[in-house]
Amino acid sequence: MRLSDLQTKNIITTDGKLIGNIIDVIIENGNIKYLIVEKSKFLISIFTSKNEFEIEWNQIKTIGDDVIIVECQ
């Protein structure tokens, strides 16, 4: 699978909430360590200007045809 394939998928939590879309990755020692996700418009808060965050690769539960399901703590 290519990064461009991952970037077309929505990131969804295990309880069905839309988080956003992948805009970048962090690679350490040749492996993807983090997905950099741009928050969906529904998650952007008026209290913060940061509209992206990291999801650890090990938080991914399933990569489907249209979505990536992640476990968020």
Residue, then its C-alpha position, 0 to 999 in steps of 0.5 A: m500500500r502506498l502513502s497516497d492510498l492511506q491519505t484518501k481514507n477517513i480516520i475513524t475511532t472505534d466508536g464511530k467518530l470521524i477524526g480527519n485525514i492523513i496529511d503526513v507520516i513520521i518514519e523512525n528506523g524505516n517504519i511508520k511511527y506516527l500518522i499526522v492527521e488533520k482534524s475534521k472540521f467538527l473537532i477543531s476547537i475555538f480554544t486551540s489553533k492546532n488543527e493536526f495531531e499524531i496517531e501512533w501506528n500501533q493505535i490502528k485497528t483496521i485499514g479498510d477500503d474507505v476508512i482507517i479505524v483507530e483506538c484513541q485513549 
